Amino acid sequence: MSDPAPQEAAAPPRRAATPAELFARLESLGIRTRTLTHEPFFTVHDGQELRSRMPGAHCKSLFLKDKKGALWLVVTLAERRLEMTDLARRIGAARLSFGKPELLAEALGVTPGSVTPFAVINDPGRRVSVILDKAMMEGFDIVNYHPLTNRATTAIAPADLLAFIDSCGHRPRIVDLGPLAGPGAEPC
């Protein structure tokens, strides 16, 4: 009779990067940003007042899961309304739904309201596919996102965002997500 195989110790949970660690990473890459702190924003509507103080595109990020279990981070202009069936078709996903907060924390290390393309710093295994809105990336000199917390907004050049995402091992797809608004579009 053989001895049972030794049990492997479970890996400790991975600690998510802090905003300070994010800013240090951006600085190490030579990327310049501008950040404003503010009261927590949980929705695009919450951030309306900030638009007058921060030029550039104001954006939203959606953490989605498809019916096959694939994880998606879709980053788009704040005013864009998306219809999930059309979005799934455009990005090549199975039926999409919003990812649960627990899965968001596990995959990207952030909480609802703080979803951001900067969260790829917390996804070294590249579980999440990153989709960037073509209109956002090609139509603006500056784009604005939360720096891992919804208590601040950081302005960055689109090319610098791509350099940061690349430094995290991700290869984002820039996708034409269609017109900015349409009939029947879901408010997401």
C-alpha positions in Angstrom: 0.0 0.0 0.0 1.4 3.4 -0.9 1.4 6.5 1.1 -1.2 9.1 0.1 0.2 12.0 -1.9 1.1 15.0 0.3 -1.6 17.8 0.3 -0.5 21.0 -1.4 -0.9 24.1 0.6 -3.5 26.5 -0.8 -2.0 29.6 -2.2 -2.6 32.6 -0.1 -5.1 35.1 -1.6 -3.4 37.6 -3.9 -3.3 41.1 -2.5 -4.7 43.8 -4.9 -2.5 46.7 -5.8 -3.2 50.0 -4.1 -3.7 53.4 -5.9 -0.2 54.3 -4.7 1.3 51.2 -6.2 -0.6 51.9 -9.4 0.8 55.5 -9.6 4.3 54.1 -8.9 3.9 51.6 -11.8 2.7 54.4 -14.1 5.7 56.6 -13.0 8.1 53.7 -13.6 6.8 53.5 -17.2 7.3 57.2 -17.7 3.6 57.8 -17.9 2.3 61.2 -16.8 -1.2 61.4 -15.3 -3.3 63.9 -13.4 -5.6 62.8 -10.6 -8.4 64.6 -8.7 -9.8 63.2 -5.5 -13.5 63.5 -4.9 -16.5 62.0 -3.0 -17.1 58.4 -4.1 -18.8 58.0 -7.4 -20.9 54.8 -8.0 -22.5 55.7 -11.3 -21.8 57.8 -14.4 -24.4 60.3 -13.2 -22.5 60.8 -9.9 -19.5 62.1 -11.9 -21.3 64.7 -14.0 -20.0 67.6 -11.8 -16.4 66.4 -12.4 -16.6 66.9 -16.2 -16.2 70.7 -15.9 -13.0 70.2 -13.8 -11.4 67.5 -15.9 -11.1 67.8 -19.6 -11.1 64.8 -21.9 -13.4 61.7 -22.3 -15.2 60.5 -19.2 -15.5 56.8 -19.3 -17.1 53.8 -17.7 -15.9 50.3 -17.3 -18.1 47.2 -17.3 -17.1 43.9 -15.8 -19.0 41.2 -17.6 -19.1 37.4 -17.8 -20.4 35.4 -20.7 -22.4 32.2 -20.6 -19.3 30.2 -21.3 -17.6 31.7 -18.2 -15.2 34.1 -20.0 -14.6 37.3 -18.2 -14.6 40.7 -20.0 -13.7 44.3 -19.1 -15.4 46.6 -21.5 -14.2 50.2 -21.3 -16.3 52.8 -23.1 -17.4 56.4 -23.2 -19.6 57.3 -20.3 -22.4 58.5 -22.5 -22.5 55.2 -24.6 -25.6 53.1 -24.1 -25.0 49.4 -24.8 -27.4 46.7 -25.8 -25.9 43.5 -24.4 -26.8 41.3 -27.4 -25.2 43.7 -29.8 -22.1 44.1 -27.6 -21.7 40.3 -27.3 -21.8 40.0 -31.1 -19.3 42.8 -31.6 -16.7 41.3 -29.1 -17.3 37.7 -30.0 -18.8 36.7 -26.6 -21.5 34.3 -25.7 -24.5 35.9 -23.9 -23.3 38.6 -21.5 -24.3 39.5 -18.0 -22.7 41.6 -15.2 -20.1 39.8 -13.2 -20.9 39.3 -9.5 -19.0 41.6 -7.0 -17.2 38.6 -5.5 -15.9 37.6 -8.9 -14.9 41.2 -9.7 -12.9 41.3 -6.5 -11.2 38.0 -7.2 -10.4 38.7 -10.9 -9.6 42.4 -10.8 -9.1 43.3 -7.2 -11.7 46.1 -7.2 -15.2 46.7 -5.9 -18.3 47.8 -7.8 -18.1 51.5 -8.6 -14.3 51.3 -8.9 -14.1 49.2 -12.1 -11.4 50.6 -14.3 -8.9 49.5 -17.0 -6.1 50.2 -14.4 -7.4 47.1 -12.6 -5.5 44.8 -15.1 -2.6 45.4 -12.7 -4.4 42.9 -10.5 -4.8 40.3 -13.3 -1.4 38.8 -13.9 -3.0 35.5 -15.1 -4.9 37.5 -17.8 -8.2 35.9 -17.0 -10.1 39.0 -18.2 -10.3 40.1 -21.8 -10.0 43.8 -22.3 -12.2 45.6 -24.8 -11.6 49.3 -25.5 -14.1 51.5 -27.3 -12.6 52.7 -30.6 -14.4 56.1 -30.3 -12.9 56.6 -26.8 -9.4 55.6 -27.9 -9.3 57.5 -31.2 -11.4 60.5 -30.5 -9.8 62.1 -27.5 -6.3 63.2 -26.3 -7.2 62.5 -22.7 -9.3 59.7 -21.1 -10.4 59.6 -17.5 -10.8 56.5 -15.2 -10.8 55.7 -11.5 -7.4 54.7 -10.2 -8.6 51.5 -8.4 -10.9 53.6 -6.2 -14.0 55.5 -6.9 -12.8 58.3 -4.7 -10.5 59.7 -7.4 -10.3 60.1 -11.2 -7.1 59.9 -13.2 -6.5 61.5 -16.6 -4.2 59.7 -19.0 -3.4 59.8 -22.8 -4.9 56.9 -24.7 -1.5 55.8 -26.0 -0.2 55.8 -22.4 -3.2 53.7 -21.3 -2.3 51.1 -24.0 1.4 51.1 -22.8 0.2 50.5 -19.2 -2.2 47.7 -20.2 0.6 46.1 -22.3 3.0 46.3 -19.3 0.5 44.2 -17.4 0.6 41.5 -20.0 -2.8 42.2 -21.6 -3.4 42.7 -25.2 -6.6 44.8 -25.4 -8.8 44.8 -28.4 -10.0 48.2 -29.7 -13.5 47.6 -31.0 -16.1 49.8 -32.8 -19.0 49.6 -30.4 -21.4 51.3 -32.8 -23.3 54.5 -32.4 -23.3 56.3 -29.0 -27.0 55.8 -28.5 -29.7 53.8 -30.0 -33.3 52.7 -29.5 -33.7 50.0 -27.0 -30.2 50.3 -25.6 -29.9 49.2 -22.0 -28.7 51.8 -19.6 -25.3 50.3 -18.8 
